[in-house]
């Protein structure tokens, strides 16, 4: 598989602070997107938004 990994240090907010690689970025926050999802960017963005919404509204431990 040709997954892509996107990572950022906790507190980073700017696009130039995000790392992108074919293997783990070893950053504090990391997102892996499987290669089968690449062909549908809108659905990938919707899934990322769902994760963000979950973290904002549901998750309470330990990051809340």
URLIN-V679184 format. One record per pair of residues at least 12 apart in sequence whose C-alpha atoms are under 10 Angstrom apart, sorted by the first residue. I is the first residue (numbers start at 0). J is the second residue. D is the distance in Angstrom with one decimal. If there is no record, write none. Layout:
# URLIN-V679184
i->I j->J d->D
i->I j->J d->D
This chain:
# URLIN-V679184
i->0 j->21 d->9.8
i->0 j->33 d->7.4
i->0 j->34 d->6.5
i->0 j->35 d->8.6
i->1 j->21 d->6.8
i->1 j->22 d->8.9
i->1 j->32 d->9.1
i->1 j->33 d->7.0
i->1 j->34 d->5.4
i->1 j->35 d->8.7
i->1 j->37 d->10.0
i->2 j->20 d->8.7
i->2 j->21 d->6.1
i->2 j->22 d->7.4
i->2 j->23 d->9.5
i->2 j->31 d->6.6
i->2 j->32 d->5.7
i->2 j->33 d->4.6
i->2 j->34 d->5.0
i->2 j->35 d->8.5
i->2 j->36 d->9.3
i->2 j->37 d->9.2
i->3 j->19 d->6.9
i->3 j->20 d->5.9
i->3 j->21 d->4.9
i->3 j->22 d->6.8
i->3 j->23 d->8.3
i->3 j->24 d->9.7
i->3 j->30 d->8.2
i->3 j->31 d->5.8
i->3 j->32 d->5.4
i->3 j->33 d->6.7
i->3 j->34 d->7.2
i->3 j->37 d->9.3
i->4 j->18 d->7.9
i->4 j->19 d->5.6
i->4 j->20 d->5.3
i->4 j->21 d->6.0
i->4 j->22 d->6.0
i->4 j->23 d->5.8
i->4 j->24 d->6.5
i->4 j->25 d->9.5
i->4 j->29 d->6.7
i->4 j->30 d->5.7
i->4 j->31 d->4.6
i->4 j->32 d->6.5
i->4 j->33 d->8.9
i->5 j->17 d->6.6
i->5 j->18 d->5.5
i->5 j->19 d->4.6
i->5 j->20 d->6.7
i->5 j->21 d->9.0
i->5 j->22 d->9.2
i->5 j->23 d->8.0
i->5 j->24 d->6.8
i->5 j->25 d->9.6
i->5 j->26 d->8.7
i->5 j->28 d->8.3
i->5 j->29 d->5.6
i->5 j->30 d->5.2
i->5 j->31 d->6.5
i->5 j->32 d->8.3
i->6 j->18 d->5.1
i->6 j->19 d->6.6
i->6 j->20 d->8.7
i->6 j->23 d->8.1
i->6 j->24 d->5.7
i->6 j->25 d->7.4
i->6 j->26 d->5.3
i->6 j->27 d->7.3
i->6 j->28 d->5.5
i->6 j->29 d->4.2
i->6 j->30 d->6.4
i->6 j->31 d->8.8
i->7 j->19 d->9.3
i->7 j->24 d->8.3
i->7 j->25 d->8.9
i->7 j->26 d->5.5
i->7 j->27 d->6.4
i->7 j->28 d->5.4
i->7 j->29 d->6.6
i->7 j->30 d->9.2
i->8 j->25 d->9.3
i->8 j->26 d->5.6
i->8 j->27 d->5.2
i->8 j->28 d->6.2
i->8 j->29 d->8.8
i->9 j->26 d->8.3
i->9 j->27 d->6.1
i->9 j->28 d->6.6
i->10 j->27 d->9.8
i->10 j->28 d->9.7
i->11 j->28 d->9.7
i->17 j->29 d->9.6
i->19 j->31 d->9.9
i->30 j->47 d->8.9
i->32 j->47 d->9.7
